[in-house]
Amino acid sequence: MTEEQAKELLQKYLNKQASPQERKKVEEWYATLNQENIELAADRKAVIGEQMLVHLQIAMRQKPKHGKVFKLQSFIGIAAAVLIIITLGISIWKLNTPVKPENQVTVVTGSTERKRVTLSDGSVVLLGPSAKLSYPKVFASNNRQVTLKEGEAFFDIAHQEKRPFTVYTTSGIDIKVLGTSFNVKSYQASKHIEVAVVTGKVTVSNKKKSLGTLIKDEFLTYDKIEEWAAIRKTKALTFVELAFEGATLEQVITKLQYVYSIRISLSDSTLVKLKSTAVFSSRQSPEEILDIICSLHHLKFNGSKNHKTFIIYR
């Protein structure tokens, strides 16, 4: 919506000509005015000032109805109405005008080029040929968001419990994780989007609903035109390194749980502080890794029949 369209809608509202839906929209905008921190350039402020002056002069020249004298209260009411129109128009105009943040970075690869991108949280993105990725130099304190605008990319995401990681695509598909590794193919010329999970768990959704939750070695295909999704098992596309340097047992367990979509518990809470330094690969089974970790600290472990739940004990 442009600034002029916003003003037109607001004028309809003040003239009591707006539909119920339009009235609701205006009232929602107005309710957020006090929450917005609007900063304008000097030239923009001058234009707004001139617009307000013209509106007020026109209002003051209008003949009072039914012979009543133009009162100060009427002037204040008109001024307030004009101020609402102009201020809301500024808010909407500002919110709908594309702004390129200085914090934003865009990386593009050539038709035969591949690039490795390390994000501010330590996450790594491997871009395939003809890919385009946009991301902030520094992530926000409460989230991590990037946009895959074109092409194929492999994401190896650093696990952070309080800062979920979201990959947006220009096709309207979002992939949300806390810490895992997965591959995304999103070409504008193709009718399909593909998401394959190598380790951990991801949730895939469009603007309307969740399309499914994928775990290790699962593959989702989404049809952008028909808007349907299918999930199936697939062989591992690649393997990632699982490196621990002086990590506590609690940190090791947290990482393994996300990588393999399993649950690991400790029989004794005092074990969480035990530290380990080792390098593994997602090619290895969780049992193999747990066996090595436990042997380092003279511990033992048991697993369930479905290999999804484990307990570590002395």
N, C-alpha and C positions, 0 to 999 in steps of 0.2 A: 504494500500500500504506500502510495506517495504522500508527501506532505499535503498537497492540495486535496487529495481524496479524503485524507483524515479530517481536514478542516470542513469539507463538504458534509461528511457524516456527522461531525460534531454540531454543525449549524442546524442540520435536520433534527438533532436531538434537542437543541435549545428551542427550536420552533415547534416542538412536539409533533414532528412528522416522521420520526424514526419508528421502524418496526420493533417488536419486542426483542428480536435477536440483536438489532442494531443498538437498542437502548442498553441491553446487557453488556455488549462489547464496550460501549463508551464508559459505562459505570465501572467495569473491570479495569479499564485504562486509568480512569481517574483515581481509583483506589490505590493504584501503584505509584501515583505521582510523587508522594512523599518519600517513597523508597528509592527513587531514581536520583542519581547524582549527575545532573546534566551540565556539561561544560561546553561552551561554544566559543568560537573564535570571535575576535572583535568585529570583523566585517559581517559575520552572521548575526551578531547581536544588533548591529545597526539596522539591518534589514528588518528584523523582528520589531524593533522599536518603531520604524517607519510604518509598518503594517498596522501596529496597534494605534498609532496616532491617526492614521486615515480612518480606521474603523470608528474610533471615538468621535472624530470630527463629523462623520456622516451621521452617527447616532445623535449627536447634539443638535444637528441642523434639522432633524425630523420634527414635524409639527406634533405637539401632544394631542392625543386622542380625546374626544369629548370635551374639548376646551380646558382640560386640566393643565395646570402649570407644571412645567418640567421641574421635577424636584431632585435634590441632591441624591436621595436614595435611588431614584431611577438611573441617574448617571453612574452611581456606584454599581448597580446591578448590571448595566450594560458593560461597564469596564471589566467587571468580574467575568461576565460571559465571554468577552473578547479575550481576556487573559487565559481563560480555560481553553478556548479554541487554539490560541497561539501556542500555549505551553504544551498542550497535548499533541498539537501538530509537530512541534519540535521533537518531542519524545518519540513519536512514531517515526518521523522522518529519520531521526538519528538511529533508531533501532533497526530500520530497514535499509539503511545505506551501508553497503559493503565497506568494511574497514580492514585494512591489512595490518594486524598487530606487529609491532616491531619484534616481539618475542617469537614470531612464527618463522619456521624454516621449511623450505620445499626442496626436495631432492628428486631429480629426474635422471633416469638411465637411458642410454642410447639403445638402438635396436639389437646390438650384440654385447651390451655392457651389463655388468653386475656390480652392485655396490653393497658394502657393509656399513650400516649406520648404527652407532651406539647412542642411545638416548640418555637423558640426564639421570635416570634412575638406575642405569646399568643394563637395561634391556637392550637386546640386539635385534636389528631387523636386517635381513638379507634380501635385497631387492633384485628381482629378475630383470631381463631386458624389457625395454619400453614400459617401465614402471614409473609411477609418480606418487610420492609420499609427502604429506604435510604434517608437521609436528612442532610443538613448542620447544624453544631452547631449554626452558626449565618448566617442569610440570607444576601444576597447582598443588596446594597442600592436601587437598581432599580427593583428587582424581588424577588419572593419566589418560589423555585422549589424543589419538592420532587419526588421520584420514588417509586411507589408501584410495587415491583418486583414479588410478589406472594400473593395471598389470597384476603381477604375481609377487608375493612377498612372504617370506618365512619369518615368524616372530618367535623369539626366545625371551619370554617375559620374566623379569625379576619379581619374585613373590613379595607382595606387600599387602598384608591383611587389611589395612585401613585405607588403601588407595587402589581401588579397582582400576583395571586397564581396559579401555574400550577402543576398538578399531571401527571407525565409521567408513562406509563405502559410498560412492556417488550413486550407487544403485539402490540405496535405502536399506541395506543390510548392516546390522551392527553386531559385533562380536565382543562379548564381555568376559573378562577373566580376572583372576587375582594374581596368578603366577603359573605359567605353563608355556608350551611351545606348540605352534600350529602354523598351517600354511593356508593362505588365502589367494584365490584367483578371481579377479574382478575386472574384466575387460568390458568397456562400454559397447564394443561391437558384438559381444557375445550375449546370448539370451540367458546364459547360466552363470551363476556364481558358485564357486566351490570352496568349502572349508574342510580341512583335514587336520585332525588333532594328533600330534606326535606324542606329547606327554600332557598329563593333567586333565583339565575339564574346562570347556567353554560353553557359553550360552549364546545362541544365535537367534536374532529377532529381526523383524521388519517394523515398519511404523505402526502396524496394526496389532501384532501379537508375537509371542515367542514361537520360534520354529522348531526348537528342540535344544537339548543339552547333549553335547558330545563328550565322550571320554577317549582315552588313549586308543588309537587305531580305528577310530570311527570317522566317517566321511559324509558330509552333507552336500547335496546338490540342490540349488534353488533356481526355479524357473522365474525370471523377472516378469515375463509376460503373463503367464498363467497363475503366478503367485502360489506355487506349491513347492514343497520341500520333501526330499527323500533322504533318509539316513541309512547307511550300510557300513559293514565292516570292511576294512581295507588293510593291506599289508603296510607295515611301517615305511614311510617315505624317506625318513632320515633318522639319525640318532643324535642326541645332544649330550654334552658333557655335564656331569653333575660333580662340581668341585666343592670341597669343604676344606677350609683352612682355619683350624682352631675353632670350628663351629661346635656349639653345645649339642648334646644329644637331642634336646628339644628342637633346635633349629634343623638338625638332620631329619628328624621325624616329620616336621612340618613340610619340608621340601619333598620328601619321599611320598607323603600322602597326596600332595598335589600332582606330582609327576605320574604316579601310578593309579590315582583314584582309589586309594586303600585307606584303612584306618589302622593306626598303630597306637597301642597304649602301653603304659609302664606300670609294673606292679608296685614300684617304689618311687615316690615323687622326688627322692633325693638323687635319682639317676639323671635328672634333666640337665645338671651342670657338667656332666662328663663331657670332655672335649675330644674332637676327632679331626684329623687332617688326612684327607684321602681324595682320590679322584675316581669317579665311576662314569659309566655310560648308560644311557637309557636302553641300550641293547641288552644290558644285564637284567635279570629278573629281580624283583624286590627281595625274594628269598636269598639270592646270592649276595646282594648288598648287605642285607641284615646279618647274614652269617659272618661277613667280614667285620662289620661294625661291632657286633657282639664279641667276636674273638679278640678285638683290640682291648676290650674292657672286661674280659672274662665273664661275659653275660651269656644268656641263652634266650631263645625265642620259640614261640609256637605259632602256627598259622591255622586258620580255619580251612575246611575242605574246599571252599570256593576261592581260596587264596586272596580274599578281600579284607580279612581282619587278622591282625597280629598282636601278640603281647610279648614284651621284653621283660625278663626277670633275671634275678641272680641265680 
